Amino acid sequence: MVKSAPVCKSESIGEYVEDVISSLPPDERIIELSEFLEAFGDSSRIKILLALSKHELCTCDISAITGLSVSAVSHQLRVLRDKKIVKYRRDGRNVFYSLDDEHVAAILETAMKHIRERR
């Protein structure tokens, strides 16, 4: 039988641990954040979001830009709408999509900076 090494060598918890614990949001908020970020975990959705960060677009425009079928774009937009990452507006029979707010654009921009700097 192999004994596992203890994770911590100290029996006492660091004084900062209580501060960290008290600063964390409630579990419900953490789950909400996890579900929000999960929507960014698909390359098709990321491509759609990057396109929408440049301009408000209709489903057909997004399809032409991304190379996805209109049906696939509609499905991904539904996911993004449900997570309140994109919003839409109707103009007659047309529906135009855009990023929900500047926070979504900032998340994309920050993530792209992080990726570029890792190279």
C-alpha positions in Angstrom: 0.0 0.0 0.0 1.3 3.4 -1.0 0.9 6.2 1.5 0.0 9.5 0.1 1.9 12.6 1.1 0.1 15.2 3.2 -1.1 18.1 1.1 -0.2 20.7 3.7 2.6 20.4 6.2 1.0 22.8 8.6 -1.8 21.8 10.9 -3.0 25.4 11.1 -4.9 27.3 8.4 -3.3 30.4 7.1 -4.7 33.7 8.5 -5.6 34.8 5.0 -7.9 31.7 4.4 -10.8 33.2 6.4 -10.5 36.5 4.4 -10.6 34.6 1.1 -13.5 32.5 2.2 -15.5 35.6 3.3 -14.7 37.4 0.0 -16.1 34.6 -2.2 -19.5 35.1 -3.6 -22.3 32.7 -2.6 -22.3 29.2 -4.3 -25.4 30.2 -6.4 -23.5 33.1 -7.9 -20.4 30.9 -8.6 -22.6 28.4 -10.4 -24.2 31.3 -12.4 -20.7 32.5 -13.4 -19.6 29.0 -14.4 -22.7 28.6 -16.6 -22.0 32.1 -18.1 -18.4 31.2 -18.9 -19.4 27.8 -20.3 -21.0 29.7 -23.2 -17.6 30.9 -24.2 -16.3 27.3 -24.4 -17.4 26.6 -28.0 -15.4 27.8 -31.0 -18.5 28.5 -33.1 -20.0 30.7 -30.4 -16.6 32.5 -30.0 -16.5 33.2 -33.8 -20.1 34.5 -33.6 -19.2 36.7 -30.6 -16.1 38.1 -32.3 -18.1 38.9 -35.4 -20.8 40.7 -33.3 -18.0 42.6 -31.5 -17.4 44.3 -34.8 -21.0 44.9 -36.0 -24.6 44.2 -35.4 -25.6 41.3 -37.7 -28.5 39.2 -38.8 -28.5 35.4 -38.8 -27.7 35.3 -42.6 -24.8 37.7 -42.2 -23.4 35.6 -39.3 -23.8 32.4 -41.4 -21.9 34.0 -44.3 -19.1 35.2 -42.0 -18.7 32.1 -39.9 -19.4 29.4 -42.6 -22.0 27.8 -40.3 -25.5 27.0 -41.6 -28.3 29.4 -40.7 -29.8 26.6 -38.5 -26.5 26.2 -36.6 -26.1 29.9 -36.2 -29.7 30.1 -34.8 -29.0 27.4 -32.4 -25.8 29.0 -31.1 -27.5 32.4 -30.9 -30.2 30.8 -28.7 -27.6 29.5 -26.3 -26.0 33.0 -26.2 -29.3 34.7 -25.7 -30.3 32.4 -22.9 -27.0 33.3 -21.1 -27.7 37.0 -21.8 -24.5 37.3 -23.8 -26.2 38.6 -27.0 -29.4 40.6 -27.5 -31.5 41.1 -30.5 -33.8 43.7 -32.1 -36.5 43.3 -34.7 -36.6 45.5 -37.8 -39.7 44.4 -39.7 -39.1 40.8 -40.7 -35.4 41.0 -39.9 -33.7 40.2 -36.6 -30.4 41.8 -35.8 -28.0 40.5 -33.1 -25.4 42.4 -31.0 -23.4 41.8 -27.9 -25.5 42.3 -24.8 -23.3 45.0 -23.3 -19.7 46.3 -23.1 -18.8 43.7 -20.5 -19.1 40.9 -23.1 -16.8 42.8 -25.5 -14.3 43.4 -22.6 -14.3 39.7 -21.7 -13.5 38.8 -25.4 -10.8 41.5 -25.6 -9.2 40.4 -22.4 -9.2 36.8 -23.4 -7.7 37.6 -26.8 -4.9 39.7 -25.1 -4.2 36.7 -22.8 -3.9 34.3 -25.7 -1.7 36.7 -27.7 0.6 37.3 -24.7 1.1 33.5 -24.1 2.9 33.1 -27.4 
